[in-house]
Amino acid sequence: MGDILITDDERDIRELIGDILRDEGFTVRLAANSEECMNSISEEPPALMILDIWLKDSKMDGIDILKSVKRDRPEIPVVIISGHGNIEIAVAAIKQGAYDFIEKPFNIDQLMVVIRRAMETSRLRRENTELRRKDVSTSEMVGSSAAFKALKAQLEKVTRSNGRVMLTGPAGAGKEVAARFIHANSNRADGPFVSVNSASIEPERMEEVLFGREGMDRGVEPGLLEEAHGGVLYFDEVADMPLGTQSKILRVLVDQQFQRVGGSDKVRVDIRVISSTNRDLESEIAAGNFRQELYHRLNVVPIRVPGLDERREDIPELANHFISNLNSTQGLPLRSLSEEAEALLQTMHLPGNVRQLKNVIERVLILGEGSAPIGVRELEGADRSDGDDGRVVLSGALATLPLREARELFEREYLLTQINRFGGNISRTATFVGMERSALHRKLKSLGVVTSSKAGTRVAHIEEASQAAE
């Protein structure tokens, strides 16, 4: 349930309220002045505060304490009480973020109604925070390829610091999963992870969404920056952020503080910023679409997240992970993949990367029947190169070539796909395609296919000088 901190310089009043609340089943703490109040908050933040405005022999009055609490712990509801109440004090308290204002001498029934509502608000806020913190499944990294291991090693290094990280890579490659992995394995793991859809924030609404607002009608409404206090703020696809928004974010990163809309006090937050993009930001800067100063602020530690075509070895492991996850979260059938289905998945064209692979698996589980292993035919609908009747559909370019040229083009593309599927391993590729290793080497050389290192693994590509060979 959480406890209630009662701060009042009149001993009789604070003990009376405390006794009433204990009788109602609440746990309470008492403070006689601002120093005791602030120390109590530092030791353990309460679920709710009942705060007197006038505190004798204190360095801070109730309004000062209210400002401090709403700056550092805006999630705590504060009920203001005062024996000198008037409309001006009530207005000042509500404007600074008080949940409600009660004038002494107070009606006990009225006090309990306000307290129960405020405690319910506090409970909902705590549950919302806990749900965000428990969302660990999206931070699980899956894979065993060399490219994946290189990525994970880089991510593990940055978990030990608070430096800003810029994640780059194609759409759907798993940049947000990488960001959540950093958060979940850092000293901020107990704090929130707040994701900002950069393209969705219009410049005219940016200050309210990010910084929050203050006003008589709604009190204090924290923005995303305050929601991320103590944790991570993730700018998803930061290249889509409007220029007007970029300049305001830059100011926050430089000053480390901001003002809520309608407020006058400076708000400081402790956050780590992680950004991602699938675009070339340097080209965006040259085109005038992205601020160079913001780029340098965000790009302290650049990390590239490889696309699925660079880690095809991981596809069966990822697919089985999605099957297990969809079974536990959505109740979809817990099926395995046949060897043929695994091979087809590793050779399919998946421009949407990991996100598209997950969609393919989910579609198969939804439309499929029974619990038998997933077969090739169930996946063929997701592979645009396959027809419904099992025939290979030729592209327009291939269909117009003479047989010899078409065969060479097919062999080249087929072997490129198989070598990349096995991470550049010639022996495994030779075994799968049914050729002797030496014969495969000769065939690759004749077709102009070479292998090279990229992102911690080996990938095959066409040697430009040999493309016109044979």
N, C-alpha and C positions, 0 to 999 in steps of 0.2 A: 504493500500500500504506500510506503514512504512516510516520512515524518513531517511534522509542521514546526517551523521555527517561529516563536512568538517573541517580538522585541518591543518592550515598553518600559519606560523609566519608572513607572508606578508599579511597585511590587504587587499590590493587591489586585490590580487589573490583570497583569500577566499571569499570576497564579490562578485567578478566577477563570480566565479563558482556558488555561492549561487544564484545570480540573474538569471543566465542562467537556473539553475535547477528549480527555482520557476516559470519562464516563461513556462517551460515544464510541470508544474503541480506537481512537487515534493515538499515535505515538507523538510526543511533543518534546521540544527543547525550548529552554527559556534564555533570553538575553536581556540584560538591564541597560546596555548602552551600545553605541556603534562599534566599539572595539570587540566586545563579546560577540556581537552579531556577525561581524566580518570574519572573525576567527572561526566561528561555528560553521559558516558557509565554506570556508577554505578546507576545514577538516572533512566535511561531508555535505554536499549540496542537499538542501531539503526538497521535499516534493512541493511545499507551499510555504509562503511567508506571510505572517500577520505582523504588520509594521506600523508603529506609532510615528506620526510626523514630528512631534516635538519631543526631543530626547535631551534631558538636562545632563550637564557635565559630560557631553560627548563631542568629539571632534566633527562628527557628521550628523546632520539631521536626517529625518526619514526620506526626504526627497533626494538628498545626496546618495544615501544607501540604495534607493530605488534606481537611480541613474547607473550606479556601479553594477548592480545586479543585472539590469537589462542590457548593459554593455557586454558583460562577461558571461552571463548565464541567462540569456533571454527566454529559455524554456521554463523558468521557474515563475509560476503565477504569484503575484504580490497583492495582498489585500491591505489597503491603507485604513487605519483608524485614527481618529483625532477628536479631542474634546473641544477643540477650537475650530470646528469645521465650518466652512462656508463655501459658497459656490466657486470662489477663486481657487481655493486649495484643492477642491475636488477636480476642477479643470486641469490644474497643474499636475496632479497625481496621474490622472488618466492619460494626459498627453505624454507623460514620461514612461508610460507603459504599465501602470497599475491595472490589475484585473478588475478591481472594484474599490469603492470608497464607502466606509461606514462611519457615521458620526457617533461619538460618545454623548450621553449614555446610550448604549446600543441595546436593541431588542435581541434576546438570545435566539429566538426562532429565526429572525432575519439573518443573524450572524451564521447560523448553521446552514441555512439555505445557500448563502454565498460560498461558504467553505466547501460544502459538498460539490457544488458546481465547479469550483476552482480545482478541487482534488480530482474530479473526473477529467477536466482539461489536462491536468498534469499527468494522469494515468495514460491518456490517449497519446500524449506527446512522447512519453517514455516507451510505450509499446511501438510507436512508429519508429523511434530511434533504434530500438532493439531489433525490429524486423530488418532495418537497413543493415545493421551490423551482422546479422545472422546470414545474410545473403552471400554465403561463401562459395556456393556451387559455381557461380560465374567467374570465380577467380582460379578455378582448377586448370592447370596447364597439362595438356595431354600430348604425348609424342615421345619418340625415341630416336629420331633421325639426327644426323650431325647438325643440320641447320637448326633444328629445334633445340638441341642441347646448347648450341652457341648462343641462341636467343635467351634461353633460360639462365645461362651463366651471366649474361649482361644484366638481366633483370634482377638477379640475386645480389649483384654488386650494388645496385642503386637502392635496394631496400634498406641499406645501412646508413643512408644519408637523407637529408631533406631537400636535396637539390631538385630544381625543376627539370622535368623529363619531357622530351618531344618524341613521340612514337610516330614513325612513318611506315607506310606500306599500303598495298592495294586494299580496296574496299572489301570487307568481309574476312580479312586475314586474321582478325582476333586482337585488334589493338586495345579495345576496351577490356578484354580478358587480361591482357598484359598489364594494363593500368590497375585493375583490381588485384592482380597478383602482387604487384608492388605494394599496394595498400595493405593487403592481408598479411604480408610477411614483414611489415615494418613496425616501428615503435608506435605507429598511429593506427594499428589494427583495431583498437577498441573505439576509435573515433569514426565518424560517418564518412561514407564515400558518396559524394554528390556529383552527379553527371549533368553537364550543361550542354544542351543541344544548340551549338553555336549559331546555326542557320535560323533557328526559330525565334531568336530574340531580336525584336525590332529596336532600332536606336532609341525611339521615343519611349519605349517601355523598359529598356535595359536597366536604368537606375532602380526602378521599383522592383524588378525581378531579382536582380543581383544584390542590391543594397537594402531592400526592404523599405518600409514607410512608417511614418508616425502621423497620427491624426486623432482628433477628438472622436470621430465616428467609429474608428476601429482600434484605437490604441496603437501599440507597437506590433508590426508584422515583420518578423525577420525575413531577410532575403536569403538567397542561396549561399552568399558568402558567410553569413552567420550560421546557417545550417551546417556548413562544412567546418565550423570551428573545431580545432583539435584533430581534424582528419584531412581528407584529400578533396580538392575541387578539380574535376576532370572536364576539360574543354574538348568535347567530341567534334572532330572535323573542324578545327579552328580556322581553316582557310575560308570557311563559309561565313565567318563572323563579319557583319557589316563594318565598314570603316569607322562609322561614328561610335560603334561599340568598342572597337579596338583602342581608340584613343582614351576612353574612360577606363578600360581595364588596365592599360599601361600606367595610368596615373595611380591606380590602386597598388600595382606591383612596385612602383617606385616609392610611394609614400607609406605603404603598409597600413593605411587607414582610409576611412571614408565616412560620409554622412548619409544617414537614411533620408529618403525623400520626405520633406516636411520637418526634418529634425535639425538641430543645431549642434549637437554633441558629436565629437569624433569617435568613431567605433573602430577598435582594433581587433583583428582576428588572427588566430594562429592556424594557418592552412598551408598545405603543400599543393602546388599546382602541377598537374600533368596534362599535357595536350596531345592531340593526335591529328594527323592529316593524311589523305591519300594523294595530295597534290604536291607539286614542286613549289615550295614557298618562295624560293629565290626567284623563280620565274614570275610568281604572283607579285613579288616586290617590284620587279622590273616593270611589270605592267601597271603598277600603281594600285593594285588590289589589296596589298597587305603592307602594314607599317613595319619598316625595317627595325625600328627601336623595339617593337613588341616581339618581333622574331628573335632578336638577340636575348631578350629577357626570358623567353620561353624555351629557347633551344640550348639550355645549359648542358644537358646530357642527351644527345641524339641517339635513338635506338631504332633500328629498322626491324620491322616484323615481316618475315618472309611470307610470300604468297604460297598457296597450296601446291603450285607447280614446282616449287623448290623443295618441297617436303612430302612428295607423294608416298614415300615409305610409311608415313604416319596415317595415311587414309584409313586402312583397316582398323587401327587402334582408335582413331577418332570416331569412326562409324559405330563401333561397338560401345564406345563411351556414350554416344548419343542415344543408342538403343536402350542402354541401362538407365540413363537419366530420364528419358521419355516414359519408361516403364514406371519409375518411382514417382515422377511428378504428375503424369497424365494418365497412368494406368494403361498405356498402350502395350501390346504384346511384347514379351521378352523373347526375341528371336535371335538366332545367330545368322552369320553370313556364310554362304557356301564359298568354296575356294574360287569358283568361277565368278561369283558376284564381287568378291574382293578384287579380283584381277580387273573386272570391268570398271569398278569404281576408281581404281588407280589409273586407268587410261582415259576416263571420261574427261571432257572439256568442262571445267567448272570455273568460269570467270568470276563467279560470286564467292569463290574460295571456301573457307570453313563454314561461313553462313549458308552458302548454297548447299554444301554437303549435308548440313543438318536438315535443311528443308527437304532434300531428296529422301533422307532416311525417315523423316516424319511422315512424308506423303506415302511412302511404301508401307509403313506400319499402320497408317489410318486406312488405306485402301486394301491392304492385304487381308488374307483370311488364314486362320489356323496358326499353329506355332512352329511349322516346319521352317528349316533354314531359308533365308531370303535367296531366291534364285536370280539368274540373269534376266529372265523375261520380265520380272517385276521392276528391274532397273532400266530396261531398254526404253521405256517411255520417257525417262528423264534424260536420255542421251540422244541428242538431236541427230547424231550421225547414224542412228539405227532406224530402220523402218519397222512397221508393225508386223510385217510378215517375216522378219529376220534377214531380209536382204540389206546389203550395204547401199546406202544412197550416195551416189557420186555427186561431187560438187560440179558446178558448171565447167570450171577450168579443167578438172580431171577428165570429165567426159569427152572433151574435145581433143584430147591428146592422142597421138598414136600409141599402140599397146606398149612398146618398149619404154617410151618416156613416162607413160602413166604408171607402169610397173616400178620403174626406178623412183618415181615420186612417192608412190605408195610405200615402197620398202624403206625409203629414207624417213618418212614420217612415222611409220610403224616402229622402226628401230629407235628413233629419237624418243618416242613415247615410252618404249619399254626400258631403255637405259635410264631415263629420268625417273621412271617408276621405281627402279631399284637403286636409286641414288648414285648412279654412275658406276655401279658394280658390274663389270663385264662378265665375270664368272656366273653370277646369278642370272644375268640377262641371257647368256648363252644357253644355260640349262633350260630356262623357260621357253625360249624360241626354238629349242631343239637343234642347236648348231654346236659344232666344236668351237672352243674359244678362239683357236687360231683362224678358223674359217670366218668367224664373226669379225675378228680384227680386220681381215682382208676385205670383207664386205663393207665395213664401216669406212675403210680408207677409200675404197672405190666410189662410195657414195658421198665422200667429203664430210663425213660426220666425225667430229672430234669431241673429246671430253675435257672440261676445265673445272677448276675450283671456283665455287661461288657460295657465299654465305655459309661457309663451314662444311659444304658437301660438294659432290662432283655432279655436274650437269652436262648434258650433251647438247651440241649445237652444230650448225652447218658451217664448215669452213668456207669463207667467201671465195677464196681463190679456187676452190674445188667444185663450186656449184655447177659449173658448166662442164665438168669432167665427163668422161665416157662419151 
